[in-house]
Amino acid sequence: MTGRICLVTGVGGATGAAIARRFARDGYRVAMLARNGERLGALQREIAGSAAYACDVGDLDALAATLARLRADLGAPSVLVHNAVSETFATFMEADPAALERNFRVNTTALLHLARALAPDMVAAGQGAIIVTGNTAAHRGAANYALFAPTKAAQRILAQALARDLGPKRVHVGYVTIDAAIDAAWLGEGGRTRPAWVEPPAGWPWPREDYFAKPEAIADEVFHIAHQDPSVWSFDHIIRPFAEKW
C-alpha cells in the first residue's frame, strides 16, 4: 500500500491500542481517535509516528472536524479500522431508549460518515481497506442486548453494503466478529472484580487465561485482513478462543 496512514477509532487500553501498535510496527503512521485524551496522549508518546485526536465519534460534527484536521496533518488514510463501540446491557423495558440512538450513532452512523469521508481517496488511489470490529451481537439478539444488538447488526449490514460497493473499486471491506471476552487490562484493575460475564464457565477445562482473547492476537488478525491479496478477499471473519463453545 501507498499512503501508509491508518486511522483507528476507539483506541482504548485493549484492542484499539493493540491495533495501533500493530500497524505502527509495520511502518504506518497511525491516527488514533478516542474520547479519553489523557490515554491517547500516553499512547502517542509510546507509539512512534502516531497522532492522537481526542474525539467522540458519536458527535458527528466533531468527527467531521477531526477528520479534516487529521487529513491536514497526515494526509489521506489508506486503512480505516472502526473499533469504537457504544454498548448497553439491559432489557428493552429496563434501558433508556435514548441509549439505542447513542449506540447507533457510534456503531453505525459514524461508520457511514467515516466511509464517506475516506473511501473516495482510497478509490482514487486504487487501494485501501476498511475493517470493522464487532461481536456476536451483530448476529443475534439476546434479552439484555435489546438496545445494543440492533445497532451492531446494522453496522455489519452497512459494512457488507460498503464491501459490495467498494470491492470492485479495489477497496477491501471486512467485518471481524470477536466471539470472546477480551483480556482487557481494565478488567479487574484497581482491585475490582472482573464482571461475572467475563468469567470462565463452570467446568472450564483449560487454564483461566485461555478463556480470553488476547488484544495483540486480535490486532494481528485485523492487520492480516487489511492486507489480504485482492484475489482472496473475504468479508465475514469470526474469531474466538480455541476452546470457546459455539
VODO-817918 format. One line per field, with one value per residue (C-alpha): residue number from 0; residue in three letters; x, y, z. Coordinates in Angstrom, 2 decimals. Layout:
BEGIN
num: NUM,... $
residuo: ALA,... $
xx: X,... $
yy: Y,... $
zz: Z,... $
% end
This chain:
BEGIN
num: 0,1,2,3,4,5,6,7,8,9,10,11,12,13,14,15,16,17,18,19,20,21,22,23,24,25,26,27,28,29,30,31,32,33,34,35,36,37,38,39,40,41,42,43,44,45,46,47,48,49,50,51,52,53,54,55,56,57,58,59,60,61,62,63,64,65,66,67,68,69,70,71,72,73,74,75,76,77,78,79,80,81,82,83,84,85,86,87,88,89,90,91,92,93,94,95,96,97,98,99,100,101,102,103,104,105,106,107,108,109,110,111,112,113,114,115,116,117,118,119,120,121,122,123,124,125,126,127,128,129,130,131,132,133,134,135,136,137,138,139,140,141,142,143,144,145,146,147,148,149,150,151,152,153,154,155,156,157,158,159,160,161,162,163,164,165,166,167,168,169,170,171,172,173,174,175,176,177,178,179,180,181,182,183,184,185,186,187,188,189,190,191,192,193,194,195,196,197,198,199,200,201,202,203,204,205,206,207,208,209,210,211,212,213,214,215,216,217,218,219,220,221,222,223,224,225,226,227,228,229,230,231,232,233,234,235,236,237,238,239,240,241,242,243,244,245 $
residuo: MET,THR,GLY,ARG,ILE,CYS,LEU,VAL,THR,GLY,VAL,GLY,GLY,ALA,THR,GLY,ALA,ALA,ILE,ALA,ARG,ARG,PHE,ALA,ARG,ASP,GLY,TYR,ARG,VAL,ALA,MET,LEU,ALA,ARG,ASN,GLY,GLU,ARG,LEU,GLY,ALA,LEU,GLN,ARG,GLU,ILE,ALA,GLY,SER,ALA,ALA,TYR,ALA,CYS,ASP,VAL,GLY,ASP,LEU,ASP,ALA,LEU,ALA,ALA,THR,LEU,ALA,ARG,LEU,ARG,ALA,ASP,LEU,GLY,ALA,PRO,SER,VAL,LEU,VAL,HIS,ASN,ALA,VAL,SER,GLU,THR,PHE,ALA,THR,PHE,MET,GLU,ALA,ASP,PRO,ALA,ALA,LEU,GLU,ARG,ASN,PHE,ARG,VAL,ASN,THR,THR,ALA,LEU,LEU,HIS,LEU,ALA,ARG,ALA,LEU,ALA,PRO,ASP,MET,VAL,ALA,ALA,GLY,GLN,GLY,ALA,ILE,ILE,VAL,THR,GLY,ASN,THR,ALA,ALA,HIS,ARG,GLY,ALA,ALA,ASN,TYR,ALA,LEU,PHE,ALA,PRO,THR,LYS,ALA,ALA,GLN,ARG,ILE,LEU,ALA,GLN,ALA,LEU,ALA,ARG,ASP,LEU,GLY,PRO,LYS,ARG,VAL,HIS,VAL,GLY,TYR,VAL,THR,ILE,ASP,ALA,ALA,ILE,ASP,ALA,ALA,TRP,LEU,GLY,GLU,GLY,GLY,ARG,THR,ARG,PRO,ALA,TRP,VAL,GLU,PRO,PRO,ALA,GLY,TRP,PRO,TRP,PRO,ARG,GLU,ASP,TYR,PHE,ALA,LYS,PRO,GLU,ALA,ILE,ALA,ASP,GLU,VAL,PHE,HIS,ILE,ALA,HIS,GLN,ASP,PRO,SER,VAL,TRP,SER,PHE,ASP,HIS,ILE,ILE,ARG,PRO,PHE,ALA,GLU,LYS,TRP $
xx: 0.00,0.97,-0.02,0.79,-1.63,-4.03,-6.93,-8.15,-11.26,-11.99,-8.37,-8.71,-6.44,-7.03,-7.96,-7.71,-4.27,-3.06,-4.26,-2.50,0.74,0.47,0.07,2.80,5.14,4.70,5.63,2.23,1.61,-1.37,-4.08,-5.82,-9.32,-10.97,-12.73,-10.00,-7.38,-5.10,-4.85,-4.33,-1.52,0.25,-0.09,1.18,4.31,4.72,3.97,6.43,4.82,1.33,-1.02,-3.73,-7.09,-9.50,-12.93,-16.31,-17.22,-20.87,-20.67,-20.82,-19.88,-16.84,-15.96,-16.07,-13.86,-11.40,-11.16,-10.44,-7.67,-6.27,-6.09,-4.36,-1.85,-1.11,-2.80,-5.45,-5.60,-5.33,-6.69,-9.62,-10.26,-13.59,-13.20,-15.22,-18.25,-21.16,-22.98,-25.91,-26.56,-30.19,-33.55,-35.86,-38.00,-35.06,-32.88,-33.31,-34.50,-32.11,-29.26,-30.36,-29.87,-26.47,-25.32,-26.48,-24.58,-21.29,-21.54,-23.26,-23.78,-20.17,-19.05,-21.14,-19.57,-16.06,-16.55,-17.99,-15.02,-12.23,-13.36,-13.14,-9.38,-8.97,-10.91,-8.84,-5.66,-6.93,-6.35,-7.42,-9.11,-11.97,-12.07,-14.84,-14.61,-17.80,-19.08,-21.78,-24.41,-24.14,-25.55,-28.18,-30.26,-30.06,-32.56,-30.10,-28.72,-32.03,-30.59,-27.17,-27.57,-29.75,-27.00,-24.27,-26.41,-26.98,-23.25,-22.43,-25.01,-23.74,-20.21,-21.47,-23.11,-19.82,-17.96,-20.25,-19.90,-16.19,-14.79,-14.97,-13.19,-10.28,-11.13,-11.41,-14.04,-14.00,-16.05,-14.39,-16.71,-14.86,-16.73,-14.88,-14.26,-11.23,-8.34,-8.55,-6.28,-9.16,-10.97,-10.02,-7.80,-7.81,-8.64,-12.03,-13.50,-13.97,-17.67,-19.33,-19.95,-16.21,-15.51,-14.89,-17.94,-18.10,-16.09,-13.79,-11.05,-8.23,-6.07,-8.14,-6.24,-7.28,-10.86,-9.90,-8.95,-5.61,-5.74,-2.40,-3.71,-6.87,-4.67,-2.67,-5.88,-7.12,-3.77,-3.84,-7.35,-6.42,-3.57,-5.20,-4.29,-7.10,-7.54,-8.64,-10.53,-13.04,-15.72,-17.05,-14.50,-15.45,-12.61,-12.79,-10.52,-9.74,-11.90,-14.84,-18.19,-20.29 $
yy: 0.00,3.60,6.36,4.19,6.02,4.03,5.57,3.63,4.69,3.60,3.42,2.36,0.27,-3.08,-3.91,-0.39,0.22,-3.19,-2.44,0.92,-0.71,-3.45,-1.07,1.22,-1.77,-2.24,1.37,3.04,6.45,5.77,8.33,7.35,8.55,8.14,10.22,9.82,12.40,11.54,7.90,8.88,11.22,8.41,6.14,8.84,9.12,5.33,4.68,6.29,8.24,8.12,11.07,11.40,13.05,13.25,12.87,11.38,9.71,9.83,13.62,13.73,17.40,16.83,13.75,15.74,18.48,15.90,14.14,17.45,18.20,14.68,14.90,18.28,16.88,13.47,13.07,10.59,7.27,4.12,1.97,2.61,0.38,1.28,-0.15,2.42,0.96,2.16,-0.57,-1.08,-4.22,-4.17,-5.48,-3.37,-2.48,-1.55,0.52,4.16,4.23,7.16,4.64,2.98,6.25,6.81,3.27,3.60,6.85,5.44,1.95,2.55,6.19,7.07,4.23,5.72,9.15,7.71,5.74,8.72,10.84,8.34,5.95,8.42,8.83,5.06,4.56,7.24,5.51,2.11,0.52,0.72,-1.18,-0.58,-3.05,-3.05,-4.87,-6.37,-9.11,-11.76,-9.07,-8.41,-11.89,-12.45,-10.63,-11.52,-10.20,-7.83,-6.68,-5.19,-1.68,-2.88,-5.83,-3.94,-1.34,-3.94,-5.91,-2.69,-1.98,-5.36,-4.98,-1.47,-2.87,-5.56,-2.90,-0.98,-4.16,-4.84,-1.25,-0.70,-4.16,-3.82,-0.48,-2.25,-1.12,-4.07,-4.06,-6.72,-7.38,-9.10,-10.71,-11.22,-14.05,-13.81,-11.90,-9.74,-9.75,-6.02,-4.53,-2.53,-5.74,-6.16,-3.07,-1.12,-4.23,-4.57,-7.99,-8.93,-8.92,-12.33,-12.29,-12.41,-15.30,-18.78,-21.03,-23.74,-26.77,-24.81,-27.41,-25.07,-22.53,-19.48,-17.15,-19.31,-18.08,-14.57,-13.31,-11.52,-7.97,-8.48,-11.60,-9.75,-6.96,-9.48,-10.77,-7.26,-6.43,-9.64,-8.98,-5.42,-6.84,-9.80,-10.30,-8.93,-12.38,-13.81,-11.03,-12.15,-10.27,-12.12,-13.22,-14.84,-15.32,-16.97,-18.75,-22.32,-23.88,-21.47,-23.28,-22.16 $
zz: 0.00,-0.51,1.86,4.85,7.15,9.30,11.22,14.25,16.18,19.73,20.85,24.47,26.62,24.92,21.32,19.90,21.38,20.19,16.65,16.69,17.83,15.17,12.26,13.60,13.81,10.07,9.36,9.26,10.73,12.96,13.70,16.94,17.86,21.25,23.89,26.51,25.59,28.50,27.47,23.84,24.83,26.66,23.62,21.30,23.40,23.26,19.57,17.19,14.39,15.88,16.27,18.92,18.29,21.22,19.64,20.44,17.15,18.19,17.84,14.06,13.76,15.96,13.91,10.66,12.13,13.46,10.10,8.39,10.88,10.58,6.79,7.01,9.49,7.98,4.64,3.48,5.37,3.29,6.11,8.46,11.47,13.09,16.58,18.55,20.30,22.39,24.26,26.61,28.64,29.72,28.60,26.46,29.50,31.73,29.43,28.48,24.85,24.24,24.60,21.35,19.48,21.09,20.30,16.71,16.17,17.44,15.98,12.66,11.68,12.48,10.20,7.39,7.90,8.10,4.90,3.05,4.14,3.46,0.72,-2.19,-1.71,-1.44,-4.67,-6.40,-5.23,-6.41,-3.00,0.62,3.44,5.84,8.72,11.33,14.66,16.01,18.26,18.32,18.98,15.24,14.56,17.25,19.81,23.48,26.02,27.67,24.29,23.13,22.71,21.53,19.15,16.63,16.20,15.71,13.26,11.31,11.46,9.95,7.17,6.42,6.21,3.83,1.63,1.62,0.65,-2.29,-3.49,-2.84,-3.54,-7.35,-6.92,-5.19,-1.66,0.73,3.49,6.20,9.33,12.30,14.85,18.13,19.85,23.13,26.29,25.58,28.02,28.71,31.34,32.84,33.81,37.42,37.66,40.91,42.87,41.23,40.48,36.86,35.96,36.09,32.35,31.64,33.98,32.52,32.76,35.39,34.39,32.04,31.35,30.33,32.14,33.01,30.65,27.69,28.14,26.99,23.54,23.61,22.16,20.40,18.67,17.60,16.21,14.18,12.59,11.80,10.20,8.16,6.86,5.88,3.78,2.07,-1.56,-3.78,-5.33,-1.96,-0.19,2.41,4.32,7.40,9.99,13.29,15.75,19.17,21.68,20.72,23.45,23.27,22.95,19.99 $
% end
